Amino acid sequence: MKKRIAIFGSTGSIGTQALEVIASNLDKFEVEILTAHSNDKLLVQQAKKFNPNAVVIVNESKYAAVKEALASTNVKVFAGENALEEAAVFDTYDMMVAAIVGFAGLKSTLKAIDSGKAVALANKETLVVAGDIVMQRAVEKRVPVIPVDSEHSAIFQCLIGETRNKIEKVILTASGGPFLGKKPNFLVNVKKEHALQHPNWNMGAKISVDSATLMNKGLEMIEARWLFNLQPEQIQVIVHPESIIHSMVQFEDGSIKAQMGLPDMKVPIQYALSFPQRIPNAFPRYDFTRSPGLHFEQPDIKTFRNLALAGNALHKGGNMPCVLNAANEIAVYGFLRNRIGFLDMMEMVERAMEKIPYIKEPSLEEYFESDAEARNFAASLIHI
């Protein structure tokens, strides 16, 4: 039986790589649903190649173009925000690849979990914003949530066979991004072109900027807490510029397990799709004998304050991670449009966390409200 896959966010970096993995393994997978926000041209190309049951274009102004382009096929075409949630509960697929960037991915992922679908989770923000609710529902519905993020995939892999053994801590590795070792007087003048040039990974714009500010690692700390049921003090971040060790788990006997390999997102994507099996592939292999060595250092949280802010949000809990994430999405949006400087992003997140009222145990509705409040406040700082 082929596993039927729905890719939510099929035109982004993770979505396109997931389709590459599927194209190499058509005996094992078939594509049932593809969704995109506005990239109608790529969505149409993908639909013609993979012939899914349905596609969703969120931007309704692109609906007619997609409908016309796919008129000669059997692909059903839907449009709008609500169509995402509706498609998430279709019974035609087995696993959702949740790859929509940002808060926008939360509702459809929850719908998939509620309807008993396995989720390959590439959307960090889903767990950052409402990790307690999402994982609680996954447990109730007995739905596997398999991380696609390379760091969380690494931890997930290190924990296979260790279910009864206590974790002392997890160690998330950070490349340090393109500005490793730089100080604020340099970062003041950084432009988006510099921030988008990641040394090791090929990623979309949002995650590349998050990686440059170390917010990416901060979001991953919060995500790890919910995915692996950890306490904040069990999560450590260490800078590892080569990105060969993707993350580690230390057990209570002091043993450390690491998952290693060349930086290539197709590996954790393939693992999530095929779990619990591993599928052979022809990706390049890491050669220890040609390695110039692996290096580690403490992150500079004075300069890259986002990591400290995320740590604060993690420890405080409640709606703070949601506020952190919402303000950061607006800050990155402003930076990518040259409205604010690199260091202003951290300033905005900090101010939003001070401004938005703290809620200790938010309902899903209160998470949505906190998200909207933080966005509006952050937007008012840059006059979008």
Buried (B, 14 or more C-beta within 10 A) or exposed (E): EEBBBBBBBBBBBBBBBBBBBBEBBEEBBBBBBBBBBEBBBBBBEBBEEBBBBBBBBBBEEBBEBBBEBBEEBEBBBBBBBEBBBBBBEBEEBBBBBBBBBBBBBBBBBBBBBBBEBBBBBBBBBBBBBBBBBBBEBBEEEEBBBBBBBBBBBBBBBBBEEEEEEEBBBBBBBBBBBBBBEBEEEEBEEBEBEEBBEBBBBEBBBBBBBBBBBBBBBBBBBBBBBBBBEBEBEBBBBBBBBBBBBBBBBBBEEEEEBBBBBBBBBBBBBBBBBBBEEEEEEEEEEEEEEEEEEBEEEEBBBEBBBBBBBBBBBBEBBBBBBBBBBBBBBBBBBBBBEEBBBBBBBBBBBBBBBEBBEEBEEBEBEBBBBBBEBBBBBBBEBBEE
